[in-house]
Each structure stands twice: as C-alpha cells, then as structure tokens.
C-alpha cells in the first residue's frame, strides 16, 4: 500500500477560504511541484523536509482522534500524494467535510468526479508568484458553487491580471472568488480600492487570519 508524506497534522481554525474561522483538522503533506516566490510553507517542500509516511488508515485514525468533523488537506501540494483519492473517499464515507487546498497546476477532475466529492479551494498563481505558466485553466470548468478560486496578489499588476482571468472565465458565476494580499506586501485597502474601481461584484477580499492571530512563521496553527 502506498504511504503519504505527512509533514504535520494539527487542529486550528481555517485561516482562509470560505470556511475561514471554523475549526478543522489540518493534514499538511510534504512536497510541491511549484516554487512560488511568496511561499510560506517552503519548509515542507524541500528535498530534505522532514515527514512521516502514513497509510490512509493511519491518517483517518489521526483525524478521528481529534473529534473535529472538518478536514483540510494542504501542503505543499496535496494532490500529488499517492492514494489521495482513497483518503478523500475514506473520510467522506465517515461523514467528514473534506477541503482540498491545491495550487492550480494539478488536474482536479479525477478528484471532483469521485463518489465523494471534496470541496476545492484552488489558487490561481499570478505573475508575481513566478508560476502562472503552470496554471491549468481547464480546472476552472470542474468547479462549482461550493468551491473557491483564490488570487494571492502582490501588486496592482497582479490585480489587473486576476481581473482579466475572472472575466474571461466567468468565475463569479461558477464558484467563490477571493482576493488575498501577499502578506506584508501591500495594504488591504489598495485591493478594496481596486475592487471598487473595477466594480468587482461577487469577489471577496480575504486576509489570512492565522497570520494576524499568530506570528506568520508559526507552524501548526
């Protein structure tokens, strides 16, 4: 049986996404196929990053022991882990709400067509990340109103690009859409002003709650 590379597990509030502020069990997996300029979990993605190899059954047990009914899979990039589909199905069968935080470069259709469909929170990497060329726009067409596309913006040019992508793919009619600033790179008020200028109905500004509650470098929160 394949084993998944678990970097850490913990209970905290969701810091972002449509369930921000709600308790969840976080399963953070090691390894990522991208190298974003603003990555705040690079420690989990390096070749020498520490992790524990866990089976699906062992991961389900970790979740059950918390008595929390929501699970957030994150990374790194969780969808590159082997047997991730089996973990999703196993948790879904037990009645858990499962959210996948994915970076937009991995095909999501194999996961949105499972017998138990997880909630998808998908980034679209903008130019300041250095990774936009890896984005799979076909992923947009696998999303529904329970899912979210998140644009992490580093400057006005990122906002302009996000505005174009949202309009080209009618994202606000398809799913939830969030703007979030690269932490410390720009004032949230700048994003609000941009949203007002462009009349961006259906788009929400979101700040990363965990970085305001705890030190931004703190792990396990």
Buried (B, 14 or more C-beta within 10 A) or exposed (E): EEBBBBBBBEBBBBBBBBBBEBEBBBBBBBBBBBEBEBBBBEBBBEEEBEBEEBBBEEBBEBBEEBEBBBBBBBBBBBBBBEBBBBBBBBBBEEEBBBBBBBBBBBEBEEBBEBEBBBBBBBBBBBBBBBBBEBBBEEBBEBBEEEBBBBBBBBBEEBBBBBBEBBEEBEBBEBBBBBBBBBBEBBEEEBBEEBBEEBEBEEBBBBBBBBBEEBEEEEEEB
